[in-house]
Amino acid sequence: MAPYFLRNLVPKRERRDNARPLLTVLGEITWTQWALFFSGWLAWTCDAIDFFSVSLSVTHLQDQFHQSTHAITTAITLTLLFRSVGAVVFGILSDRFGRKWPLVWNLVLVAILELGAGFVQTFKQFLALRSLFGIGMGGIWGLAAATALENLPVEARGIASGFLQEGYAVGYLIAAVINLFLVPEVGAGWRALFWTASGVSLFAAGIRVLLPESEVFLRAKEAELARGTDTTKKTKVFLRETKVMLKKHWILCIYAVLLMTGFNFLSHGSQDLYPTYLTASKNLSTHDATVATIIGNCGAIAGGVFAGWLSQYIGRRLTIIIHVLLIGAFIPLWILPSSFSGLAAGAFCIQFGVQGAWGVIPIQLAEISPPAFRATFPGVAYQVGNMVSSASAQIEATGGDNLKTTIIVNGKPKIVPDYATVQGILIGVVSAFVLFITIIGPECGLSLFLQRILSEYNINLCRTHGSHFEQNKTAFQEGAADDAVIIDDVPEIVQARESGSESGDEKHRSLEKV
């Protein structure tokens, strides 16, 4: 018989049979739920616009600061390194105080730092601003994902995950369009891209201010007020529950970081230096390189949304595996052509695979995370993975410095960095790693207690493919680290865990209700 992690790639039949039709579910979503999802998506889109401002401006920044490609990519590396700090700070604030105001202030901070980056005069100033920007940027993803997904019905979270994650591709696309049409037309040049990105982030903060707090947190606060819990006690509870969670789920933490390390190498390795690869190794104009980037991001959006929808039916991990295999199949098309049409087609296909796999990640991380920490845990895992992969652009730049190829420019041979071979090798190796780490990973997050008890009766608590993580306690409530449910879902099981006094017959009757 095949190992359990292989047999569990496809969700069990009962998870699929109990799900409502997607169109029915979408029709039941309220305007507030749609608005909260949009605010999370917009925040993540702004994050991408801000981040890719550097990738799209490498040539201009080289001319401005008289630095090499390798030196300019230091700014990208520093941003990625400091993102984990922001994930910890803003993730903790969100799980402790709510989704709304931590995200608002996070977006305001990003807007201020992005605005400042457009006024710098020296390369050291630019590096300092981009380092601080990494802290602001690091908090966005976890808060945006929690805001967008936890208020939606379970059956809609797969496709919503795809839409949410592809806010990243939409942001890259918007930044590319700004770089293509605005930057060449204004005297400020590359600085206009940073200033525009700052304004969009401030707009996103304003949108979030107008919307209410997450229903999950409102419900939890009402429960705590009814118990008379004061702020000091809630902070102590939060710190204690965080410690218990880390002690209990440390293996899961390591797994999530390894998973996100691979995924971040996939995305940054295929995107951060891509415009430079087209201009330096393929002799495309800056205009054509930007257009190819836009086409690639169209593929990313299509792949992410499709994969998110597909994962609701065939499973999160199997969907990821299929799209990673597509990446491997499309690498030759991505690096071998020399014409614009061939390279653009390769960009579309490779990003369909890369961001298709990525489209599952928001809901996959949310489902395997300890439910009470679904802003901190996914955000920190994501950004620590980012930190490990932060040197991807510099690895490729260094590889290009040492691996050369010859192209014909104006009828004459010219030696240029062979970024095509470097990127092909990197993405091939990383794809193999992601394939392995995905296969051995979990499919649906359940507490060990519930898994053990329910397995005795051959009962699966995941009534649909997605976990009902919105039903769990928040991080400032007693028992949060034990994944305790706060509504009448399986009350007898939770009560039995706390009292340890339930008889076997009573336990069986409780489980029959599930």
N, C-alpha and C positions, 0 to 999 in steps of 0.2 A: 504494500500500500504506500502511496506517495506521502511525504511528510505533511504534517498539519498545515504549515505555512503555505504549501502549494495548494492543498485542498480547499483552503480558506480564501483563495484569491477571488472566487465568485461568491457573492452574498447568498446565504441560504434562502431557499424558496419562500419560506414564510415571511422573510423581510420584504420580498418583492410583492407577494400576493396581497399583503395588507395595506399597501400604499394606494393613495387616491390618485386619480388621473391628474397629470401636471396642470392642464388647463383649468380644471376645477379648483385646484389649490391656488393658482395665480389669480383667479377671479375672486377669491376670498381674502386676498391680502388688502389691508386697509391703506388709506392714503398716508397715514403716519408711518406704517411699516415701509412703504415704498420710499418715503422721504428719508427715513433713517438709512435705508440701503443706499440711496443715492448719495447721501452725505459721506458715508464710508467709502463708496466708490470714488467720489470726487476728491476726497483727501488723498487716496492712494494715487490717483491720476496726477494730482499736484506734485506728489513726491517724485514721480517719474519725470515730470517736466523739469523740476529743479535738478535732479541728479544728472540727466542726460544733457543738460546745458553745457557741461564740460566736455562730454564725449563729442558733441557736435561742433565744439569750438576749438578743438585741439590745434588745428592749423593757425587760427587767429591768435590763440594764446601763445603759440610758438613765436609768432611775429611780434606780439606785444611785449613779451618778457624775454625774448631771445634765448629760449630754452629748447632742448631736444624733446622728441616725442616721449622718451623714457622719463624725463624730468616732469613733463606735464602730467603724465599718468600717475605721478606721485600724489597729485590732488585727488584722483579717483581712489587710490589706495587708502589715503588718510580718511576720506569720507567713510569708506566701508569699515575701516578699523574702529572708528568711534561710534558707529551705529549701534553696537551692542550696549554701550553706555546709555544711550537714549532709550533703548528697548527696556532695560531694567528700570530706569527712573520713571518713565511714563507708563510702563506696564503696571508697576506697583501702584502708582497713583490711580490708574484706571480701575484696577481690581479692588482697591481700597475705597475710593471716593466716587466712583461712577465713570461712565463713558464720556459724558458730555464735556465738562470743563477741562479735563486733561487733554482731550483732543483739540479743543478750541485753542488753548494756550500753546500746544504743540505746533499747530498750524501758524499761529502768530509768530512764534520763535523762528520757524522756517522762513516765513516771509521777510522778517527783519534781516536774517543772515544772508538770504539770497539777494536782497536789495543792496546790502553792504558789499557783496562780492562784485557788484557792478561798478563800484566806486574805487576799488583798490588801484594802487599805482605801482606796487612792486610785487614780485613773485612770492616773497615771504608773506606779505599781507594776504595774498590770494590763498596760499596754503593754510594760513591760520584760520581764515574765514571758512574754508571748506572743511577743516577739521571740526570746528564748532558746528558747522552745518550737519555733519555726520551725526552728532548727538541729537539734534532736532529731527533729522530724517529717520533715525532709528526707532523713534516711538510711534511713527505713523502707522506702520503696517498692522501691528497687533491691535491697536485701538480701532483702526478702520475695519478690520476683519470682524472683531467682536461686535462693533456697532451695526455692521451690515447684516451679519448672519444670525445672531442670537434671537432676533425678533421675528424671523421668518419661519413659516411652517417647515417641518422637517423635509417634506417631499420637494420643496423648492430650493433646498440649500445646495444641491449639486450644481444645477445650472447657475444659481446665484454665485456660487464660488467661482465658476468660470468667468462670469461677467465681472465680478469684483477683481480678480487677479489680472484680467486684461485691461483694467484701468492703467496698469503699468505700460502696456503696449500703446494704449490710447495717448498716454502722457508723452511717450517717446515720439509718437506720430505728431502730436501737437507741437512739441518742441522742434521737430524736423521741419514742419510747415512754417513756423515762426522764423527758423533759421534760413529757410529757403526764400521767403518773400519779404520779411520785415528787415532782417539784419543787413542785407545788401543795399537797402533803400534809405537807411538813416545814418546820420553822421556818427552816432554812438557805436555803430558796428556791433560787435559781439556782446557789448554791455546791454544792449536793448533786449537780448534774449533773457538775461538774468533779471532785469527789471520787470519784464512781462511775467515771468514765472512768479516773481514775488507778488505781483498784483493778483494773480489767479489763486495763490495760496491764501491771501487775505480774504478773497471772496469766499473761498471754501470755509474759512473760519466763521464768516458772517452767516453762512447757510446753517452751520451747526448750532450757532447761538439761537437761531429761530426755532429749532426743533426741541422736543422734550427729551428728558433723560430716558435711558433704556428702561422698558417695562420691567425687566428682570430686576434691576436695581431699585426701582420704585417699590416693587413688591417686597423685596428684602428689607428695605428701610422701614416700611410700614410694620413688618413683623418685629423688627428690633425695637422700634418705638413702643410697640404694644408691650414688649417685655421690659421696657424701661432701661435698656442698655445705653450707657453714655458713650461719648466719643473716645474718652481715654480707654475704656474697656474694649471698645471695638478695635482700637489700634493694637492693643496687647493681644487680642484674639487673632488679628490678622498676622502678626509676627509669629505667633505660636503655630498657627495653621500652615504658614509658609514653611517653617522649619520641618513640620511633620510631613508636608507634601514632598519636600526635597529628599528626606530620609526614605520615604516610601517609594518614590518614583525616580530614583537616581538613574536606574538603568534606562528607563524611558527617556529621561533627559539626554543621556549620551546618544541614544539612538536618534532622537529628533535632531540633535546637532549634526550628527554624521549625515543624516538625510538632507538637511538644509545646506550643508557644506557642498555636497554633490550638486544640488539644484542651483546653488548660487554660482558655482563654477560653470554650469551649463549656460545660465543666462548671461553672466558677465563675460564669459569667454567667447560667446557668440555675438555680443552686442557692443561692448564698451569700445573696442578698437576697430569695429567693423567699418565705419566711414574712412578711417585712416588706411585700413587694408585695401579698400577699393581705390583710393587715390594714389597710394604709394606703390602697391604691388600690381594693380590692374590698370593703372594710368587713366582712371575715370576722372572726369572733372568733378569739382566740388558739387555742382548742381546735379549731375547724374548720380553721384554717390548718395546725396540726400534723397533723391527720388527713389533709388533702390532701397534705402532705409525705410522710406514710407511704405513701399510695397511689402517689404519684410514684415512690418508691423501690422499690415492688413492680414497677412497670414497668421500672425500671432493672435490677433483678435479672434479670427475664425477658429483657430485651433483651440484656444482657451475655452470659448463658449461651447463648442462641440464636445470637448472632453468633459467639461463640467456636467453637461446634460447626460452624456454617455455613462459617466461614473455612477449616476443614480440607479442604473439598471444592471451594469455588469461588475460594479465594484470599483472602489477608489484605486486600489493597487493595480488591478488588471488594466485599467484605463491608462495609468501612468506607464506601465510596461509596454503597452502597444505603441504609445507615442514616443517612448525612448527608442524602440526598435525602428520607428520611422526616422528618427534623427540619424541613426547609423546608416540607413538606406540612402538618405539625402545628402550626406557629407560630400560625395563626389560632385554632385550637381552644384553644391555650394562653393567649392574651391577650384574646380577644374576649368570652367568657362572663362573666356576673356572678353566676350561681348557683353554689352549692357543687358540685353534681353536674357541671356543665359544666367548672368549673375543675379538679376532681379528675380528670375524664376527660382533660383537656388535659395535666395533670401526668403522668399515666400514659403517654400517647402520646409526649410530648416526651422524657421520660426513657428510654423504650424506644429511641428513636433515638439520644439522646446517649450513654447508657451502652452501647447496642449497639455503636456505633462504638468506644467506649472498651474494650469487652471484648476486642477484637483487639490492643490496644496492647501488653500485656505480651509476648506472643509475637512480635509484629511487631518490636518494639525488640530483643528477644533475638536474633532471626534476622538483623537487619541490623547488629547491633553487632559490633565486633571480638571474637571469641569469648572471648579471655582476659580481657576487661574487661567482662564482661556484668553485673557489679554496678555498677561505676563509670560506664560509658558510658550505659546506659539511665537510671540514677538521676540523673546530672548533667544529661543532656538533658531529662529530665522536669522537674527542679526549676528549671533555668534558664528553661525555658518557663513554669513557674509564676511565676518572678520577673518575667518580662516581662508576664505577665497579672495580676500581683498587684493592680493597681489596678482590676480589673473591678468589684468591689463599689462602690468609690468613684466610678468612672465612672457607674455606674447611679444612685448616690445623688445625684451632682451633676446628672445629667440630670433626675432627679425634682425637684430643687430649681428647675430652670429650665423644666421642661415640666409644666404643670398640666392637670388635667381636673376636671370637676364631677360629683359623684355625689350621690344623694339619701340622706340619713341622717335617719331619723325624720320623713320628710315634708318636709325642708328641704334645699336645695342646699348642698353643701359642696365647697370647692376643695381638692383633694388632689394629691400628686405623681402624675404619669402614668407609673408604673413599667412598665405594660403596653406602651406604645409604645416606651419606652426599651429594654426587654429584647427586644422583637420586632425592633427595628432592629439591636441589637448581635448577637443570635444569627443573624439573617439574613446579615449581613455576614461574620461569623466562619465560618458554614457554607460560604459561597462560597469563602472562603480555604482551609479544610480540604479541600474538594473538589479545588481546584486543586493544592495541595501533595501530596495523596495520589496523584493521577493521575500526576504526574511523578516519583514516588518509586520506590525499588527494591522488589522483591517478596521476594527471598530473598538473604541475605547470603552471598557467596562471596568469597574472596580474588581480587584481580585476576590473580594468577599462575595460579590454577586456572581461572578463567574463560577466560583467553587460551589456555592449553594445551588444555583440554577442548573449546573451541569449534572447534579445528582438526580434531577427530574427531567433531564433532556429538554429543557425549556430555554429559549433564547429571548433575552430581555430586549434586544434590538428589534423592535416590532417593524421598523423599516430599516433601510440600509443606513440612514444617518442616526446617530445617537441623539437622544433627547437631552442634550446638555443644558438647555435653558431651564430644566426642572430642578437643577441642583442648587445647593446653597451657594451664596456668594462668599468671597474670601474672608469677609469680616464676621462671619457667623460661625458659631461653635460647630465642630464636626465637618467643616468645609473640606479639609484635607482627606477625609475619609469618604469623599464623594457621596455624602448623605443627600437623599432626595428630600425636597421641601414641600412637595404637594402630594396629594393622595394617589400616588402611582403604585407603589408597592409598600404601603405603610407597615404591614405586618412584618415584612422582611427587615426593614430598618429598625422597627421596634425590637425585633428579636436580637438584632446585632447589639443594640444598646443594653438590653436587659439580660440576654442569654438565658431566659427562662421559658421559652416557648417549647412546647412538646412537639414530637415528631408529627402527630396527626394534625396539630394546629398549623405547623409549618407547611404540610402538604396542602391544606385548604388554602393557605395564603398564596401559595404558588399557583394553584389552580386559577385564582383570580387574575393572575398576570396573563 
